[in-house]
Amino acid sequence: MTAIAVCVFAFAVTLWVRTRSRTMGLLSVLLFGYMYGILRANLLATAGHFVFDSALLGLYIGELRQRLTPAQQIRENRLRDWIVALAMIPSLLLLLPKQDALVQIVGFRSAVLFLPFILLGARLEREDFRKLAIGVAILNLFAFSFAAYEYVNGIESLYPKSPITSIIYQSTLLDYAFHRIPATFSSSAAYGGTMVFTIPLIGMAISGKYVKGPWYALCLTGLAAGTIGVFLSASRSTAALAIVALVALFIENRSRPRAALTFAGAVAFVGVLVVTQPRLQRFLSLQDTEFVSQRFAGSVNSDITDIVTRYPFGNGLGAGGTSLPYFLQNRVEGAISVENEYARLILEQGVLGLTVWLGFIAWVLVPSHGDPRAPGKLGMRILAGAVFAIGFTGTGFLASIPATCFLFLMMGLLFKERPEGSAPFHSDRTLARAVPRSRSRALTPHPPPG
């Protein structure tokens, strides 16, 4: 009963705040996403798995009730067809009874649940983005406070042992002496993955001078907290992504001395902390080239050719590696374990689903002619590209709570524009050029006769 009450609360709060502000609605969803792991671990009822879904439902309903500005409509026109295509394939596959109905429903949820965030990213205006960056910095500090407590006192008091938390207790380091830190998330990998996506978002607000005074200091502190969180999670892949994101931020701001020095100082502070704490150094195993090559070969060479031959239309939604509740895991028929996001897409959505995703990824990440070089966009593009590149060595980044929300928001900001499109932060003059000429004439008042 408590879990149901929390779901209703998440829905009501998010819907209420969304009627007042898009940014507040997003931050409400992200708050429940940050808290999803610890809530699910302590709400053992089935409804505990749907707290985040309830918050999302409130946000989506609130968005449907809001009218878009002409600029937002233009930005969405070139994205909507892709979103429909990405959602249509799993919708059609849901009708094929290849797996247990509940397994397929969970797989369908993972395939389409976060897609609207791409449109939400395209709807963000400059002021929305500024408030979002400040809110995310506060959320990072909130998560870091839990992570610091777990670092000192252990995870046992916050995460009771159960089938839901088994992955947390299996994630250890230094010869099983310590647990990897999940903060408030469902796993340490989810914590690190979420933190790494906040780096370019907050970095864009700092380098683009969207925040000033105390908000600047708050965002910088939130950036440092998120970066430290990546190493607290002890995830090798997210540590590599964090390094890529920080280097991209520094390169992008090399002509802005203040921003470059700010990022360099934050990196130096985090570096000193990592060097002095062995528990934060698990990523150093990436220096072992033999280990890395074996891991890469094991993931990439998961016999994709055989998977394509055997399952050209997939093995059913939810059957390729989507995270399932423990009570559904034994219902998967012909389960195949892969550590490759693209092999997982083939197993669940077939070759057609993989093809559409690859096309959309290329369309978003390849910059178009005249793409505006707003501060932070290069860092976002490089990080998103790196995430899709390491998809050959792991799964989950298309269905992680709430990391995928950040990834898709970034993709909405970076969508490849067409001549009639408009960038998220274009000026009114650019928007005027984007409006068709005939429409521009219709909107221009005619001089009075005589």
NUFI-822418 format. One record per residue (C-alpha): residue number from 1; x, y, z. Coordinates in steps of 0.02 Angstrom, whole numbers, plus 50000, padded with zeros to 5 digits. Layout:
i/xx/yy/zz
NUM/X/Y/Z;
...
REM end
This chain:
i/xx/yy/zz
1/50000/50000/50000;
2/50144/50118/50039;
3/50220/50089/49867;
4/50055/50132/49782;
5/50042/50292/49886;
6/50219/50342/49832;
7/50173/50313/49649;
8/50018/50423/49667;
9/50121/50555/49754;
10/50254/50554/49617;
11/50120/50573/49483;
12/50025/50711/49571;
13/50178/50814/49618;
14/50255/50805/49445;
15/50092/50848/49357;
16/50063/50995/49476;
17/50236/51071/49456;
18/50233/51042/49267;
19/50077/51151/49252;
20/50184/51292/49321;
21/50349/51263/49233;
22/50425/51142/49108;
23/50591/51149/49200;
24/50512/51111/49367;
25/50421/50963/49290;
26/50586/50896/49220;
27/50673/50920/49387;
28/50532/50831/49478;
29/50551/50680/49362;
30/50740/50684/49384;
31/50721/50692/49573;
32/50616/50534/49573;
33/50742/50459/49452;
34/50884/50499/49571;
35/50784/50422/49714;
36/50719/50275/49613;
37/50850/50150/49671;
38/50837/50181/49857;
39/50646/50190/49850;
40/50634/50027/49754;
41/50754/49943/49875;
42/50645/49989/50024;
43/50474/49971/49942;
44/50475/49786/49906;
45/50299/49783/49833;
46/50279/49768/49645;
47/50216/49947/49636;
48/50388/50005/49694;
49/50453/49972/49517;
50/50335/50104/49447;
51/50377/50257/49551;
52/50479/50334/49411;
53/50350/50285/49280;
54/50216/50375/49381;
55/50319/50534/49385;
56/50348/50520/49197;
57/50162/50501/49167;
58/50130/50663/49261;
59/50261/50753/49156;
60/50196/50687/48991;
61/50015/50731/49030;
62/50071/50905/49081;
63/50165/50925/48916;
64/50012/50875/48815;
65/49914/51016/48896;
66/50040/51150/48849;
67/50041/51245/48684;
68/50206/51259/48591;
69/50279/51420/48525;
70/50310/51434/48337;
71/50497/51413/48369;
72/50469/51252/48466;
73/50353/51185/48331;
74/50487/51216/48199;
75/50618/51127/48305;
76/50507/50975/48325;
77/50453/50956/48144;
78/50612/50868/48090;
79/50618/50759/48246;
80/50441/50695/48255;
81/50456/50572/48111;
82/50608/50491/48191;
83/50519/50475/48359;
84/50369/50395/48277;
85/50482/50271/48185;
86/50579/50227/48343;
87/50416/50196/48437;
88/50321/50109/48297;
89/50437/49959/48280;
90/50422/49901/48462;
91/50235/49940/48453;
92/50215/49819/48307;
93/50327/49688/48388;
94/50220/49697/48545;
95/50083/49613/48443;
96/50193/49462/48406;
97/50176/49332/48547;
98/50360/49282/48549;
99/50378/49300/48738;
100/50272/49302/48894;
101/50153/49451/48887;
102/50223/49532/49045;
103/50402/49513/48980;
104/50353/49597/48817;
105/50265/49739/48907;
106/50421/49773/49011;
107/50526/49767/48852;
108/50406/49886/48765;
109/50414/50004/48913;
110/50604/50009/48904;
111/50600/50038/48715;
112/50481/50188/48713;
113/50474/50259/48890;
114/50612/50389/48868;
115/50588/50437/48685;
116/50484/50594/48723;
117/50637/50666/48811;
118/50713/50694/48639;
119/50568/50810/48599;
120/50582/50891/48770;
121/50764/50930/48734;
122/50711/51018/48574;
123/50584/51121/48672;
124/50708/51192/48796;
125/50737/51379/48787;
126/50888/51468/48858;
127/50802/51510/49023;
128/50737/51330/49038;
129/50913/51266/49014;
130/50985/51385/49144;
131/50861/51329/49276;
132/50885/51147/49229;
133/51074/51160/49251;
134/51054/51239/49424;
135/50928/51105/49475;
136/51039/50963/49413;
137/51187/51035/49510;
138/51080/51030/49669;
139/51027/50851/49630;
140/51210/50802/49609;
141/51251/50873/49780;
142/51100/50782/49852;
143/51160/50615/49780;
144/51339/50650/49834;
145/51283/50672/50016;
146/51212/50495/50014;
147/51368/50431/49925;
148/51481/50509/50058;
149/51378/50428/50196;
150/51390/50258/50112;
151/51576/50281/50084;
152/51604/50303/50271;
153/51467/50193/50346;
154/51430/50063/50213;
155/51273/50030/50112;
156/51185/49909/50229;
157/51080/50038/50323;
158/51009/50112/50162;
159/50995/49958/50052;
160/50923/49805/50142;
161/50973/49639/50064;
162/50842/49570/49945;
163/50830/49505/49767;
164/50809/49686/49712;
165/50975/49740/49788;
166/51075/49586/49742;
167/51169/49677/49603;
168/51224/49810/49728;
169/51295/49681/49849;
170/51381/49588/49707;
171/51473/49746/49653;
172/51632/49749/49757;
173/51812/49807/49741;
174/51982/49786/49826;
175/51962/49598/49848;
176/51782/49611/49909;
177/51832/49728/50051;
178/51711/49866/49998;
179/51552/49888/49899;
180/51544/50004/49752;
181/51441/50158/49795;
182/51262/50169/49724;
183/51216/50333/49816;
184/51026/50336/49790;
185/51024/50239/49627;
186/50979/50060/49581;
187/51162/50015/49557;
188/51334/50093/49560;
189/51337/50091/49369;
190/51173/50189/49364;
191/51249/50317/49484;
192/51407/50339/49381;
193/51312/50339/49217;
194/51195/50476/49274;
195/51335/50583/49343;
196/51436/50577/49182;
197/51289/50645/49082;
198/51274/50795/49198;
199/51453/50850/49159;
200/51421/50928/48987;
201/51251/50994/49039;
202/51319/51091/49189;
203/51478/51131/49093;
204/51374/51212/48955;
205/51288/51324/49082;
206/51457/51376/49155;
207/51550/51404/48993;
208/51401/51487/48908;
209/51383/51611/49053;
210/51203/51558/49082;
211/51236/51565/49270;
212/51320/51702/49369;
213/51367/51744/49548;
214/51312/51615/49679;
215/51229/51508/49545;
216/51396/51495/49455;
217/51478/51432/49615;
218/51335/51311/49644;
219/51349/51239/49469;
220/51537/51221/49485;
221/51515/51129/49650;
222/51382/51017/49572;
223/51500/50981/49427;
224/51637/50928/49549;
225/51514/50822/49649;
226/51456/50734/49491;
227/51634/50700/49434;
228/51683/50629/49604;
229/51524/50524/49598;
230/51584/50442/49438;
231/51739/50378/49527;
232/51642/50332/49684;
233/51535/50218/49577;
234/51696/50130/49522;
235/51630/50099/49347;
236/51771/50088/49220;
237/51666/50135/49069;
238/51588/50288/49151;
239/51759/50344/49214;
240/51823/50339/49035;
241/51669/50436/48977;
242/51696/50565/49115;
243/51875/50593/49058;
244/51814/50614/48879;
245/51681/50738/48933;
246/51802/50842/49038;
247/51934/50846/48901;
248/51801/50900/48775;
249/51745/51040/48891;
250/51924/51100/48912;
251/51960/51094/48724;
252/51799/51184/48683;
253/51838/51324/48806;
254/52024/51342/48769;
255/51988/51515/48695;
256/51892/51565/48853;
257/52028/51579/48986;
258/51911/51595/49135;
259/51807/51443/49090;
260/51961/51340/49043;
261/52046/51382/49209;
262/51886/51342/49303;
263/51871/51169/49225;
264/52058/51138/49248;
265/52044/51183/49433;
266/51895/51068/49457;
267/51985/50926/49369;
268/52141/50954/49475;
269/52038/50947/49636;
270/51953/50785/49583;
271/52120/50714/49525;
272/52202/50743/49695;
273/52055/50658/49780;
274/52062/50508/49664;
275/52251/50488/49685;
276/52238/50485/49875;
277/52091/50363/49886;
278/52123/50185/49822;
279/51935/50149/49819;
280/51917/50276/49679;
281/52050/50199/49568;
282/51963/50048/49492;
283/51966/50132/49321;
284/52156/50112/49319;
285/52129/49931/49265;
286/52098/50007/49093;
287/52288/50020/49082;
288/52294/49830/49070;
289/52285/49815/48881;
290/52265/49626/48887;
291/52114/49639/49002;
292/52035/49776/48895;
293/52063/49681/48733;
294/51988/49522/48806;
295/51837/49617/48871;
296/51813/49707/48706;
297/51830/49548/48605;
298/51708/49458/48719;
299/51577/49592/48695;
300/51601/49635/48512;
301/51624/49456/48455;
302/51462/49396/48535;
303/51425/49314/48367;
304/51313/49453/48301;
305/51308/49366/48132;
306/51230/49213/48212;
307/51106/49322/48307;
308/51054/49411/48146;
309/51034/49244/48056;
310/50932/49163/48194;
311/50830/49314/48246;
312/50810/49435/48100;
313/50647/49497/48177;
314/50710/49481/48356;
315/50678/49358/48495;
316/50540/49461/48570;
317/50535/49622/48671;
318/50621/49601/48839;
319/50717/49446/48786;
320/50880/49525/48734;
321/50945/49591/48899;
322/50821/49722/48956;
323/50825/49736/49145;
324/50676/49636/49208;
325/50603/49626/49384;
326/50670/49472/49472;
327/50498/49390/49470;
328/50493/49394/49279;
329/50669/49336/49239;
330/50623/49151/49233;
331/50485/49184/49106;
332/50602/49228/48961;
333/50603/49093/48828;
334/50768/49060/48739;
335/50860/49192/48840;
336/51027/49247/48767;
337/51152/49345/48870;
338/51247/49479/48774;
339/51356/49626/48827;
340/51328/49727/48672;
341/51190/49857/48657;
342/51176/49833/48469;
343/51161/49645/48485;
344/51026/49677/48617;
345/50932/49789/48495;
346/50937/49650/48364;
347/50873/49522/48488;
348/50729/49633/48542;
349/50685/49739/48390;
350/50764/49643/48247;
351/50874/49708/48108;
352/50746/49842/48061;
353/50747/49914/48237;
354/50936/49920/48241;
355/50941/50004/48070;
356/50822/50142/48123;
357/50921/50175/48281;
358/51086/50183/48187;
359/51010/50304/48062;
360/50943/50416/48198;
361/51108/50415/48294;
362/51204/50467/48139;
363/51074/50600/48096;
364/51090/50679/48268;
365/51278/50667/48295;
366/51343/50722/48125;
367/51340/50913/48128;
368/51252/50997/47984;
369/51314/51146/47885;
370/51285/51304/47983;
371/51258/51213/48148;
372/51277/51347/48283;
373/51429/51327/48394;
374/51344/51365/48559;
375/51457/51335/48710;
376/51441/51156/48769;
377/51370/51082/48609;
378/51538/51008/48558;
379/51557/50926/48729;
380/51381/50854/48719;
381/51410/50789/48543;
382/51576/50707/48589;
383/51505/50626/48746;
384/51351/50561/48655;
385/51461/50491/48518;
386/51573/50406/48647;
387/51421/50330/48733;
388/51359/50253/48572;
389/51535/50195/48531;
390/51553/50097/48694;
391/51383/50019/48660;
392/51485/49877/48583;
393/51553/49833/48756;
394/51398/49844/48867;
395/51210/49863/48878;
396/51087/49975/48967;
397/51122/50153/48912;
398/50957/50162/48814;
399/50852/50112/48966;
400/50942/50176/49121;
401/50850/50276/49254;
402/50875/50423/49245;
403/51036/50425/49140;
404/50942/50393/48978;
405/50835/50547/49012;
406/50994/50653/49007;
407/51057/50566/48851;
408/50896/50595/48757;
409/50883/50776/48815;
410/51057/50801/48743;
411/51005/50720/48579;
412/50857/50838/48570;
413/50975/50985/48590;
414/51093/50917/48459;
415/50969/50863/48328;
416/51033/50884/48151;
417/50952/51036/48074;
418/50884/51060/47900;
419/50875/51227/47807;
420/50699/51254/47872;
421/50744/51200/48049;
422/50800/51299/48198;
423/50925/51267/48336;
424/50870/51267/48519;
425/50956/51432/48555;
426/50937/51521/48388;
427/50895/51704/48388;
428/50731/51776/48325;
429/50821/51831/48166;
430/50871/51650/48130;
431/50692/51596/48165;
432/50629/51724/48041;
433/50743/51650/47908;
434/50676/51477/47951;
435/50496/51527/47916;
436/50445/51492/47736;
437/50447/51646/47626;
438/50264/51637/47582;
439/50220/51630/47767;
440/50335/51777/47803;
441/50241/51882/47675;
442/50075/51831/47752;
443/50135/51887/47922;
444/50200/52055/47858;
445/50068/52192/47868;
446/50034/52280/47702;
447/50051/52469/47698;
448/49887/52564/47694;
449/49827/52612/47519;
450/49877/52784/47457;
REM end
